[in-house]
Amino acid sequence: MNRFALIVIAILTVALAGCADKQTSDETTKQFVIGMSQCNLGEPWRVQMNKDLKEAAAKHPEIKMIFKDAQNNTTTQQSQVKELVDQRVDLIIISPKEALPLTKPVADAMDAGIAVIVLDRRIEGNKYTCFIGGDNELIGEEAGRYMVELLDGKGNIVELKGLMTSTPAVERHNGFMKGIEGSQIKIIYSVDCHWLEPDARREMASALTRFPGAGDIDAVYAHNDPSAHGGYTAAKLEGKGRENAIKFVGIDALPHEGVAYVRDGILTATFQYPTGGSEAIETALKILNGEEVEKDIILGTRVFTADNVADGGQAL
């Protein structure tokens, strides 16, 4: 065999070995499909959650994400979970609009052998793989304690609630009541604003009309920052300068929203409610790779006020 033939054989051998290595590599790199059902994208906090999920997933080329927006419709979200099950995705992440109506779809997914991460809002029972979210009752309680300190233990409060058929709203209310227990703080007006700023603005306008005196309302406790901002806007639009006398406290603390409102003097304080997006992707990968994860992963919180906002808030 001449020298040229030997060179050709050597080149072919190397090439074939390279193809074999690539094929082996391709075969061992498993692709995972994760379906995400977001209850709505009408809230800035939920837009941020999806953004956090996308950015975290982009760091892992083995993950393919399917995003679905239920547009604040429970029936739509129920159908979306079923669609993801029918597509045989590897894992489902759901941030439920309501607890009870989404319990069965999640259970059905589990029965189909698909792991489910419940993000932010809980469902009924414990038929899910993992829950990730903040401690809403603790956040509400801390907000209540802060309000007691802010108002020297007495005053009239307007409570602009989130959607009361969702667990965070119930927990944020119950926690707040615990936080103000024993004080002379009274909730004189309380209403479900569905987490939406326009609803909060409208309801706050009603509260201002019902309690028209300059000192009738001392503070507003809103279950999220858009509602707190809606309350502030209503007070400002009233044209009596009451937005400067009333203290507004919210929850979420997105950098471009609640934290910015505190920095601008619109809110007196905001309490952080982490989106859990990056934690959800990290946990999903563990589940998909057969690792054990905690049943409930509770995220921490921080409070942002004028005194500490420049320093990144204070951990609670």
Secondary structure, DSSP 8 states (H G I E B T S, - for coil): --HHHHHHHHHHHHHHHHHHHHHHHHHHS--EEEEEEES-SSSHHHHHHHHHHHHHHHT-TTEEEEEEE-TT-HHHHHHHHHHHHHTT-SEEEEE-SSTGGGHHHHHHHHHTT-EEEEESS--SSS-SSEEEEE-HHHHHHHHHHHHHHHTTTEEEEEEEE--TTSHHHHHHHHHHHHHHTTSEEEEEEEEE-TT-HHHHHHHHHHHHHHS-STTS--EEEESSHHHHHHHHHHHHHHTSSGGGTSEEEEEE--TTTHHHHHHTTS-SEEEE----HHHHHHHHHHHHTT----SEEEE--EEEETTTGGGT-EE-
